[in-house]
Amino acid sequence: MRQANQRSAGPAPAGAEPPAQTAEGADPRSVGAFFDVDNTIIRGASSFHLGVGLYRRGFLTKRDIVRFAFHQARYLAFGESRRQIDDVRSRALSIIAGHSVAELKAIAEDVYDEVLSLRIFPGTQRLLDDHLAAGHTVWLITATPQEIGEVIARRLGATGALGTVAEHADGHYTGRLIGDMLHGQAKATAVLDLAARDGVDLAASYAYGDSMNDVPILSSVGHPCAINPDPRLRRHAAEVGWPVREFRNRRRNARRGTTVATVAGGAWFAGLLIRALRRSLRER
């Protein structure tokens, strides 16, 4: 059951158009709104923030968190790549192997309260709220583990989430996936299956994403929109005439904005290494 939304919609920010009204006589529940999560709803990669939460609870080593920090800085500056995603996926599966599903869900709840709730783009939140107010079904479609996606969806008041499904037996993760990672074309396939199951009219539906890897899901609906797009998706959106919404507080000059993100990520990364080194020296 969908829980009450925890945020008020408020006025729409500049450049954020509310979703179109459902056609007269049509059932608004047949309209879906499909949101990518990382850098669309939440600044950065949710898996990285989960990784920090796991590190604080002793799941990860300093080497793990430094690797994830590098991926996070690169993702914020340049977007995601398949190789990067596969590397993070493989490491994440090995880390959670043997741990209980209940344990990961509890950590996800804490991470949402401590970090993710503070990194939600207000503009995207308002778009999501507008869809809910219009009676549309709202789904988060993410490569993040299903359990994490469900926590975020429930906290935002969304209908539900589709995410990567990690295999578990007797309540504990095996370190393997069921099917493939929910990414790229797999997202579009999942949306097509959901639409067939729930009677969603994709021609009347909406989709939001930030990278070229979201093109398959954006192309599967009648109302696609690029949110905080990486350079490749921004160019593609301009070519095909998709609207673009920018909710990051970035400078108008795209190159300067990328430099700022890179320097910020590098500074964070360097700070982490320095703190880890100091702790190691104190422990000797």
LINPE-V239194 format. One record per residue. RES is the residue in three letters. SS is DSSP state (2 for helix, 1 for strand, 0 for the rest). PHI is phi in radians with two decimals (none if undefined). PSI is psi as a letter, one per 20 degrees, with the letter a starting at -180 (NA if undefined). Layout:
# LINPE-V239194
RES,SS,PHI,PSI
RES,SS,PHI,PSI
This chain:
# LINPE-V239194
MET,0,none,p
ARG,0,-1.32,p
GLN,0,-1.59,r
ALA,0,-1.12,q
ASN,0,-1.12,p
GLN,0,-1.65,i
ARG,0,-2.22,q
SER,0,-1.41,q
ALA,0,-1.18,g
GLY,0,1.23,a
PRO,0,-1.23,q
ALA,0,-1.25,p
PRO,0,-1.25,r
ALA,0,-1.02,p
GLY,0,1.51,i
ALA,0,-1.80,n
GLU,0,-1.41,p
PRO,0,-1.18,q
PRO,0,-1.08,q
ALA,0,-1.10,q
GLN,0,-1.20,q
THR,0,-1.16,p
ALA,0,-0.98,q
GLU,0,-1.02,p
GLY,0,1.52,i
ALA,0,-1.51,q
ASP,0,-1.44,o
PRO,2,-1.06,h
ARG,2,-1.23,i
SER,2,-1.46,i
VAL,0,-1.72,p
GLY,1,-1.94,q
ALA,1,-2.22,o
PHE,1,-1.98,o
PHE,1,-1.98,p
ASP,0,-1.13,r
VAL,0,-1.81,f
ASP,1,-1.19,p
ASN,0,1.18,j
THR,0,-1.86,g
ILE,0,-1.70,g
ILE,1,-2.02,p
ARG,0,-1.14,p
GLY,0,1.50,a
ALA,0,-1.70,p
SER,2,-1.08,h
SER,2,-1.12,h
PHE,2,-1.12,g
HIS,2,-1.13,h
LEU,2,-1.12,h
GLY,2,-1.05,g
VAL,2,-1.09,g
GLY,2,-1.08,h
LEU,2,-1.17,h
TYR,2,-1.08,g
ARG,2,-1.15,i
ARG,0,-1.82,j
GLY,0,1.48,j
PHE,0,-1.34,h
LEU,0,-1.99,q
THR,0,-1.60,r
LYS,2,-1.08,h
ARG,2,-1.12,g
ASP,2,-1.07,g
ILE,2,-1.22,h
VAL,2,-1.15,g
ARG,2,-1.10,g
PHE,2,-1.14,h
ALA,2,-1.12,h
PHE,2,-1.09,g
HIS,2,-1.07,g
GLN,2,-1.09,g
ALA,2,-1.09,g
ARG,2,-1.17,h
TYR,2,-1.12,g
LEU,2,-1.11,h
ALA,2,-1.48,h
PHE,2,-2.19,i
GLY,0,1.59,a
GLU,0,-1.77,q
SER,0,-2.29,q
ARG,2,-1.09,g
ARG,2,-1.08,g
GLN,2,-1.08,g
ILE,2,-1.10,g
ASP,2,-1.11,h
ASP,2,-1.14,g
VAL,2,-1.10,g
ARG,2,-1.05,g
SER,2,-1.06,g
ARG,2,-1.18,g
ALA,2,-1.09,g
LEU,2,-1.11,h
SER,2,-1.20,h
ILE,2,-1.23,g
ILE,2,-1.46,i
ALA,0,-0.96,p
GLY,0,1.61,i
HIS,0,-1.48,q
SER,1,-1.46,q
VAL,2,-1.10,g
ALA,2,-1.06,h
GLU,2,-1.12,g
LEU,2,-1.16,h
LYS,2,-1.10,g
ALA,2,-1.12,g
ILE,2,-1.15,h
ALA,2,-1.06,h
GLU,2,-1.07,g
ASP,2,-1.14,g
VAL,2,-1.12,h
TYR,2,-1.08,g
ASP,2,-1.15,g
GLU,2,-1.39,h
VAL,0,-2.28,g
LEU,2,-1.08,h
SER,2,-1.08,h
LEU,2,-1.54,i
ARG,0,-2.00,j
ILE,1,-1.38,p
PHE,0,-1.26,o
PRO,2,-0.99,h
GLY,2,-1.10,g
THR,2,-1.18,h
GLN,2,-1.01,g
ARG,2,-1.17,h
LEU,2,-1.07,g
LEU,2,-1.07,g
ASP,2,-1.10,h
ASP,2,-1.09,g
HIS,2,-1.12,g
LEU,2,-1.10,g
ALA,2,-1.12,h
ALA,0,-1.41,i
GLY,0,1.52,j
HIS,0,-1.37,q
THR,1,-1.44,p
VAL,1,-2.13,p
TRP,1,-2.16,p
LEU,1,-1.62,p
ILE,1,-2.08,o
THR,1,-2.54,q
ALA,1,-1.33,i
THR,1,-1.06,q
PRO,1,-0.89,q
GLN,2,-0.88,g
GLU,2,-1.08,h
ILE,2,-1.26,g
GLY,2,-1.01,h
GLU,2,-1.16,h
VAL,2,-1.09,g
ILE,2,-1.10,g
ALA,2,-1.07,g
ARG,2,-1.12,g
ARG,2,-1.17,h
LEU,2,-1.54,i
GLY,0,1.44,j
ALA,0,-1.25,r
THR,0,-1.13,g
GLY,1,3.10,a
ALA,1,-2.49,q
LEU,1,-2.04,p
GLY,1,-2.48,a
THR,1,-1.17,p
VAL,0,-1.79,o
ALA,1,-1.55,p
GLU,1,-1.17,q
HIS,1,-2.48,q
ALA,1,-2.32,p
ASP,0,0.95,k
GLY,0,1.40,j
HIS,1,-2.24,q
TYR,1,-1.23,q
THR,1,-1.64,i
GLY,1,1.59,j
ARG,1,-2.12,r
LEU,1,-1.70,q
ILE,0,-1.75,o
GLY,0,1.36,b
ASP,0,-1.79,r
MET,0,-1.12,p
LEU,0,-1.39,n
HIS,0,-2.67,q
GLY,0,1.06,c
GLN,2,-1.09,h
ALA,2,-1.07,h
LYS,2,-1.11,g
ALA,2,-1.11,h
THR,2,-1.09,g
ALA,2,-1.12,h
VAL,2,-1.18,g
LEU,2,-1.07,g
ASP,2,-1.13,g
LEU,2,-1.11,g
ALA,2,-1.10,g
ALA,2,-1.15,h
ARG,2,-1.25,g
ASP,2,-1.80,j
GLY,0,1.25,k
VAL,0,-1.44,p
ASP,0,-1.51,o
LEU,2,-1.17,h
ALA,2,-1.13,h
ALA,2,-1.72,j
SER,0,-1.71,r
TYR,1,-2.19,q
ALA,1,-2.52,q
TYR,1,-2.34,p
GLY,1,-2.72,r
ASP,0,-2.07,i
SER,0,-2.37,r
MET,2,-1.06,h
ASN,2,-1.19,i
ASP,2,-1.65,i
VAL,2,-0.99,g
PRO,2,-1.00,g
ILE,2,-1.30,h
LEU,2,-1.13,h
SER,0,-1.34,i
SER,0,-1.58,i
VAL,0,-2.12,r
GLY,0,-1.38,h
HIS,1,-2.28,m
PRO,1,-1.43,q
CYS,1,-2.65,p
ALA,1,-1.54,p
ILE,1,-2.01,p
ASN,0,0.84,l
PRO,0,-1.22,q
ASP,0,-1.27,r
PRO,2,-0.96,h
ARG,2,-1.17,g
LEU,2,-1.20,h
ARG,2,-1.06,g
ARG,2,-1.14,g
HIS,2,-1.11,g
ALA,2,-1.06,g
ALA,2,-1.14,h
GLU,2,-1.18,h
VAL,2,-1.72,i
GLY,0,1.46,k
TRP,0,-1.40,q
PRO,1,-1.21,q
VAL,1,-2.20,p
ARG,1,-2.10,p
GLU,0,-1.97,o
PHE,0,-1.91,j
ARG,0,-1.41,q
ASN,0,-1.49,m
ARG,0,-1.91,q
ARG,0,-1.19,q
ARG,0,-1.11,h
ASN,0,-1.37,o
ALA,2,-1.10,h
ARG,2,-1.18,g
ARG,2,-1.14,h
GLY,2,-1.12,g
THR,2,-1.15,h
THR,2,-1.11,g
VAL,2,-1.04,g
ALA,2,-1.11,g
THR,2,-1.16,g
VAL,2,-1.11,g
ALA,2,-1.09,g
GLY,2,-1.13,g
GLY,2,-1.13,h
ALA,2,-1.12,g
TRP,2,-1.07,g
PHE,2,-1.07,g
ALA,2,-1.12,g
GLY,2,-1.06,h
LEU,2,-1.10,g
LEU,2,-1.10,g
ILE,2,-1.10,g
ARG,2,-1.12,h
ALA,2,-1.12,g
LEU,2,-1.13,g
ARG,2,-1.07,g
ARG,2,-1.10,g
SER,2,-1.10,g
LEU,2,-1.14,h
ARG,2,-1.17,h
GLU,2,-1.37,i
ARG,0,-1.30,NA
